[in-house]
Amino acid sequence: MRKRSYRYRPSKVQSIIGIVAGGLFVLIGLFVVIPTFGLFGVIWTLFAVGITAGNAYAAFSGKGYGSWEMTEDGSPAEAESGLDFEERLQKLQRLYDQRLITRDEYDKKRTEILAEKW
């Protein structure tokens, strides 16, 4: 079985919305939160700058960043589909010869394999 990895990247539209919202929060931080709350305002503004920078990186770089990643094992059917027709038919024949599947199962699966696009 093979493993597949997926990495989520926000779209450009999502990133641009994040830049606009982050910029708004930076401005609020600079002109409202810092003068009113002091140290908390500085922390607020630094977080807003980080969010804005992260979204800018995602929007304007080719790589972006991954919000989450997922790895999954391929199913046996997916692994089998990687084999070419001849190998799949030979494998099916071996299963039948070893009496691991019935003649009806063999015929049905053989028909499925041959019906696939070559």
Rosetta blueprint (number, residue, H / E / L):
1 M L
2 R L
3 K E
4 R E
5 S E
6 Y E
7 R E
8 Y L
9 R L
10 P L
11 S L
12 K H
13 V H
14 Q H
15 S H
16 I H
17 I H
18 G H
19 I H
20 V H
21 A H
22 G H
23 G H
24 L H
25 F H
26 V H
27 L H
28 I H
29 G H
30 L H
31 F H
32 V H
33 V H
34 I H
35 P H
36 T H
37 F H
38 G L
39 L H
40 F H
41 G H
42 V H
43 I H
44 W H
45 T H
46 L H
47 F H
48 A H
49 V H
50 G H
51 I H
52 T H
53 A H
54 G H
55 N H
56 A H
57 Y H
58 A H
59 A H
60 F H
61 S L
62 G L
63 K L
64 G L
65 Y L
66 G L
67 S L
68 W L
69 E E
70 M E
71 T E
72 E E
73 D E
74 G L
75 S L
76 P H
77 A H
78 E H
79 A H
80 E H
81 S H
82 G L
83 L L
84 D L
85 F H
86 E H
87 E H
88 R H
89 L H
90 Q H
91 K H
92 L H
93 Q H
94 R H
95 L H
96 Y H
97 D H
98 Q L
99 R L
100 L L
101 I L
102 T L
103 R H
104 D H
105 E H
106 Y H
107 D H
108 K H
109 K H
110 R H
111 T H
112 E H
113 I H
114 L H
115 A H
116 E L
117 K L
118 W L
